[in-house]
Amino acid sequence: MRLRSLIVCAILLALVPAAPAFADDPTSTPTPSPSATQEKLEDGLALTGGTVRAIVELTDPAQNAPVAKQAAADSVDVVLRPESQPFMVVQGTAEELAALAADSRVTSIHRDRAYPPTAANNLTQIGADQAHAQGFVGTGQAVAVLDTGIDEDHPNFGGRIVDEACFSAVDEDSGVESLCPNHQTTQTGKGAADAMTDKCLANGENLCEHGSHVAGIAAGNGGVAPGAGIVAVQVFSRVNDESVCYGEPSCLLAYESSLRLAMDYVAASAQPIAAVNLSLGGGLPETSCDDSEEGAIFKPKIDALLAKGIATVVAAGNEYSEGASFPACITSAVAVGANDDSDAIADFSNRGAGVDLFAPGVDIDSSVPDNKTAVYSGTSMATPHVAGALALLKAQSPQSPMTELIDKLKSTGRPYVYQVADGTQVTTPRLDVLAALTGSAPQPPITQTPAPAPDDPDPSDPDPEPDPSDSSGPTPTPEPSETNPTPVPLPTLTVTVTVTVTPKAPATVCTRGTTGTRLTAKKWAVELHRSTGKLPDATLTCYLSLAQKASTVFPELTKASTLGTAYRVLKANKTNRAKLDAALLTGWLNWAHGANGTTTLKSAEKVRLTTKATSAALKKAAKSVLPK
């Protein structure tokens, strides 16, 4: 999921005058033309004014120091300048970033995107218990877990944490704090990924549970590869901003810059690492995103790891959609969906041609900080099953290319056969590590029940289009209700619940609805207002978080991340741009509620992101996404 108010995934550059190139001496190359400068900047960068955290891509690492020096001299805040890396991170206004882009040593500038964590007897189902009995435990290999750190002294890890590192972004103006124990942006060595630091704690809860849970599934004592080592890398930062954290005072996000540094750290490691586990991500699922702006950055890193014999295993996402979300949609990554203990695709899991494997991801019991265990569900939990399985295969056959081992997991997995929305039949294997290790034939295919088709919109809807001019109705309340109305029947509830092992209870996942009913802006405003709608607040908050993942407008440009702020967006009517915001939020809420299709929404967002959009263009874009 990316978060755009801080980094997150318009064109204001037409309003910014061309600026002279930053240079250390008069012999520097000529200033690029204004059009060339504009092409270097991501659309919508700093559109709402103020400053934005951005990654500045450079022609080569040697330019890092001189460009950073000149940028600082011109009052651009350089917040991160990694040594020997062809990029730096700055905090600047639209004008400052445009001036920086004019430097010939700068190739592009884009937001420093941030991603949240993606949020059974599982070992028996995939044959791992029998593999352990036959001596396959992963000794001599390691799994690198890029996540929220690890509880170092948890008995589930038995002293097998072989390396630690931390890459954690800091942005004081936006309430972003480092989770590194040394409170810096980088730390390596023992203790660097400690998930028990003070910054991990909030109101008596540990925000950093996710990494220990994932590591326990991959290589804990009760995990898939109990003999493998663990390379624990903290890549998240603490964000103290309710407008970013869906109304919560604090949450965790992993910035793109931190992920890039962490992946490079793993690539340079002397440890025999079989797989990198990334149980994080966001964005709308795609079959492939290799050619996207983000994909072009991450695919070379995934390919470089693969060339060193290290697989990058990524959660496919919990949006109940077809395809894999970013970065699982990169073709050289291993995208993992979730199944339950009845060998059915989990109702929240993404699926389709972009998913490489399914693995257990429902009610998975694993380690969490303070020597405890908890039950989580999600593709985050499915992913480390595959990472651990690759450690077993690599330990068994250390000279085999990783691509062959990945193919072996796919060819020996139990086939799930199902249809996607267009009627195409898809077959995706479910992990069977015992079959991969022993060369057994795959288990018989299982035909999956297709997801129910969304309902058609109600043709008798008396209010087919919203009326933004209607300012009557309840006064907006910025805080969600503490008392939920009686809910209507819904799909799996939309909150991830952490439960201690005793008693064990099912966990739930934030996912799209399945009704497919399209509501108007007026009706969504009723749902969002305190105690006036039928949908529970938890479901509505989930829908807003899904819209935030998928959209390039919310919440950076609108701050529509809480029920109260979203209500105000829907009721806005003063400008054509505000009316388009209301229409877009209506469209994304309908998508989250189960209505298919995002092409029109994406097209309308392009209009919203440009500063040159005419009044007629804004009106046309708004009309295109309203319920018909």
HELIX and SHEET records of a PDB file:
HELIX    1   1 LEU A   13  LEU A   15  5                                   3    
HELIX    2   2 PRO A   34  LYS A   40  1                                   7    
HELIX    3   3 PRO A   61  GLN A   63  5                                   3    
HELIX    4   4 ASN A   64  ALA A   73  1                                  10    
HELIX    5   5 ALA A   94  ALA A  101  1                                   8    
HELIX    6   6 ASN A  122  GLN A  125  1                                   4    
HELIX    7   7 ALA A  128  ALA A  133  1                                   6    
HELIX    8   8 GLU A  172  SER A  174  5                                   3    
HELIX    9   9 ASP A  198  CYS A  200  5                                   3    
HELIX   10  10 GLU A  209  ALA A  219  1                                  11    
HELIX   11  11 GLU A  256  ALA A  267  1                                  12    
HELIX   12  12 GLU A  293  ALA A  307  1                                  15    
HELIX   13  13 THR A  379  GLN A  396  1                                  18    
HELIX   14  14 MET A  402  THR A  412  1                                  11    
HELIX   15  15 VAL A  433  THR A  438  1                                   6    
HELIX   16  16 ALA A  521  LEU A  528  1                                   8    
HELIX   17  17 ASP A  537  ALA A  550  1                                  14    
HELIX   18  18 LEU A  563  LYS A  571  1                                   9    
HELIX   19  19 ASN A  576  HIS A  593  1                                  18    
HELIX   20  20 THR A  599  ARG A  608  1                                  10    
HELIX   21  21 SER A  615  VAL A  625  1                                  11    
SHEET    1   A 4 ASP A  77  LEU A  80  0                                        
SHEET    2   A 4 PHE A  87  GLY A  92 -1                                        
SHEET    3   A 4 VAL A  52  LEU A  58 -1                                        
SHEET    4   A 4 VAL A 106  ARG A 111 -1                                        
SHEET    1   B 4 ALA A 114  TYR A 115  0                                        
SHEET    2   B 4 CYS A 251  TYR A 255 -1                                        
SHEET    3   B 4 PHE A 236  VAL A 239 -1                                        
SHEET    4   B 4 VAL A 176  SER A 178 -1                                        
SHEET    1   C 8 THR A 186  THR A 188  0                                        
SHEET    2   C 8 ILE A 161  PHE A 167 -1                                        
SHEET    3   C 8 GLY A 229  GLN A 234  1                                        
SHEET    4   C 8 ALA A 142  ASP A 147  1                                        
SHEET    5   C 8 ILE A 273  LEU A 278  1                                        
SHEET    6   C 8 ALA A 311  ALA A 315  1                                        
SHEET    7   C 8 VAL A 334  ASN A 339  1                                        
SHEET    8   C 8 LEU A 357  PRO A 360  1                                        
SHEET    1   D 2 LEU A 201  ALA A 202  0                                        
SHEET    2   D 2 GLU A 205  ASN A 206 -1                                        
SHEET    1   E 2 GLY A 282  GLU A 286  0                                        
SHEET    2   E 2 ALA A 324  PHE A 326 -1                                        
SHEET    1   F 3 ILE A 364  VAL A 368  0                                        
SHEET    2   F 3 LYS A 372  TYR A 376 -1                                        
SHEET    3   F 3 VAL A 499  THR A 500 -1                                        
SHEET    1   G 3 GLN A 425  ARG A 430  0                                        
SHEET    2   G 3 ARG A 414  GLN A 419 -1                                        
SHEET    3   G 3 ILE A 446  THR A 447  1                                        
END                                                                             
